[in-house]
Amino acid sequence: MTPPNILKRAEQCGLDILGICDHNSAENCESVVEAAHNHDITVFPGMEVTTSEEVHIISLFNSVSDALAMQETVEDNLDGENDEDAFGIQLIADKLGNYTGINNKLLIGATRLTVHEVVNKIHELNGIAIAAHIDRESFSIISQLGFIPEDLKLDGLEVTSRLAPDNRGSAGFHYPAQQEVVKQYPRYQDYTFICSSDAHFLDDFGKGRTEVMMCEPTLEEFHKALLQKGGRTVIMN
């Protein structure tokens, strides 16, 4: 998935905002942000961090520099080298889609950072921390820990589109109802849930999505929506 192809597919799906969250790496964020200057799409740079407990945490940041600062912390706590035969080549691309380098770290692996350390570091960099795909049987905070610690300062929880009832928006995509998701997780009703595609391939784009009511497409506004502040809200029809 190169930056031009990502943005073209996002436009086809009618998406206004993207979060670029590769596993344990933010190296491709800048190229997608730069490529988006020619599109009416906002890109939040970030990454999906794997904690020492093998929990996936989505991190979203205001700037590429903040995302890269998070990557420095992740790389300092990530062991092993990538096996290209087993996991493929981990390419770095420019805004035109030309490949400019390779990341040889074992990005599929777990860091030595605990879930608390990851969330705290994200917030230290003024980012947003969301527990990824909590309804999955692996790499979710519930599958790995069995619960969400009360002292863990998450900004939201993500579920996959498979948890969604068959409600569809005008483009034909699933919109999981907030109240339906809460029925599955009544213990966590105080959190705001989102749904995203977790796209690893272009065809995955738009399979999960969330509508957000906010004044402008900024991370600050998105954070307010997650907190249900100032009339900003997450809409899951």
N, C-alpha and C positions, 0 to 999 in steps of 0.2 A: 504494500500500500504506500504509494508515493504521495507527497503533499498535493500535487495537482489532481490526482485521482480521488484522494480523500475528499477534497473540497467539491469536486464535480459531483461525486456521489451524494454528499450532504445536501447540495442544492437540489438534486433530483428527488431527495426524500423530504424536501421542504423544511430542513433543519435551520435554525437561526444561530444556535450556539453549539460548539463542540468542546469536549474536554479531551485533550491528547494525553493519554495515560498509559504509556508503555510499561512493561514490567521492570521495575527497579532501574529505570533509565528515563532521563528527560532530554536526551541528546537530539531527538527529532522534533522537539517542541518549537524551537526557533524557526525552523524551515517552514513549518505549517503556519505559524503566526505570520511570517513574511509573505507566504503565498496567499494568505487570506486577505491581504490588502487589496487584491483585485476582485474580491467577492464580498457579498453582503452577509458575511458570516463572522461571528465573534468566536475566537479560539481562546480557551482557558488552558494555559500550560500546566502540566502536572505529571504525575506518575502513579502507578499502582504498586505500592510497596508491600513486600512480603516480610512479615515480622518473624521473630525467632520461633513464635508459636505456629507459624505457617498460616497466619491470618492475612488476608488481603485488605489493605486500607487504601482507598482512593484519596489522593491529595491534589488539590487545585490551588493555583497561585495567581497573584495579580500580574506577575512578570516572569519572563523567561529566566532572568537572573535569580529570582527566588527559587524557581524550580531546579535550576542547576546547583544552587546551594544545597538543596535537599539531596540532589544526586551525590554530591560530594560526601555527605554524611552516610548515605546508603552504600556507596562504593567502599568507604573506609570500613564498613562492617559487612562486606559481602565477600565470601571466600569462593575459590574455585574458578576454573576457566571453562568457557563454553566448548562443548563437543559439537562441532558443526555437522558431523554425520548423524548425530542423534537429534539435535534440536534446530539445525539449520543455521544459516549465516545471519548474524545480527547486524544489519546494515544501517549506516547513517546516510541520510539523503539531504540535498540542498532543496531550495524552494521550487526548483524546476524538475525535481525528481531524479537528478543525477546523483549517483552514489559517491560519497566522498570519504568514507571510512568504514571501519568495522569495530564493533565493541566486542572484546574477547572475554569479558567477565561472564560468569555463570548467572545470567539475568533471570533464569528460571528458578534459581535457588532462593533459599531463605536468608535474610540478613541475621546478624547477631543482635539486632535491636528488638526489644520487647514492644508489645502493642502500645503500652503507655509511653515509651520513649519515642516511638514513631509519631504518635498523635501530638505529644508535647513539642517535638521538633517542627512539625507542620505548623502549629500555632505560633511558635517562636518566629517563624518566617511569614507570619500573617496569612497563612493559608487556611483552607477548609479541609477537614478530615471527615470522610464518610466511610463507614464500614461497607465493604463491597459484597454484593450478592449473598445476603445473609440466609437466603433460602436454599443455598446449595449444600450438598453433602460433603464438600471438601473446600478447604481454603476460605471458609467463612468464619466469622467470629463465633457464631453459635456452634458450628460443627467442630471447631477446634477447642473452644473453651467451655462450651455448653451454656454460656450465658454472657451477657454484656456487663462488665464490672461497673458498679455504680459510680466509681470515681473516675471513669474514663470519659473525657470531655469530647465526645463525638458530636459533630455538627448535623449528622443525618445518617440514615440507613438506606442502603440500596437493595432492591429486590429485582429479580429477573422477570422478563415478560411472561414466563410460564406460570407465574403466580397470578397473573391478571385474569379477571373474568373476560368474557368475550364482548367487551365494549369497544367500539371502534370510532375513531375520529374521521374527519372528512377524507383523509388520505388513506384510510383503510388500516391504520396501525392500531395496536392494542394500547389502551389507556387504563391501567389498573386503578381501581377506585381506592382511595385512601382508606375508607372505612372497611373495605373488603380485606385489605392487607392487615389492618389493625386486628381484625377478627382472628387472623392467623397468629398474630404476635401481640396479644392484649397486654402482655407484661411491658411492652415497649411503646405504648400508645402516646407517650409524651414526646417521642421523636417524630420528626417529619421523614416520611418515606419518599424515595424517588425511584424511578425505573429508567434504566438506560440499556443500550444495546450490547455493551461490552464487546464491541466489534473487533474481531481478529481478522476478518475478511470483509471486502467491500459489500458483499451480499448481506452481511449482518446489519448494515446501517439501517436505523429506523425500526428495527424489530422491537426495541424497547425505547420509550421516550417519555418525557415529562414536560408538561406545560407549566410555565412559571409566570406569575403576574408580578411584574416589577417595572420600575420607571425607565430603566435603561439596561442594556446588556453588559453589566459589570459584575465582577466577583462580589463586590460589596453589596450590591442589590440582591444577588443570588443568596448570599449569606443571610440577609434580612428575610428573604422568603423562607429559607429553611427554619428560621427562628419565628416566623409568622409575625413580623414586626412592621409597623407603619403601613398596614394595608397590603404589604407584599405577601404573596402566598404561593404555595405549590398546588397546582390544580391537577388532580388525578381523577378524570371523569368516570 
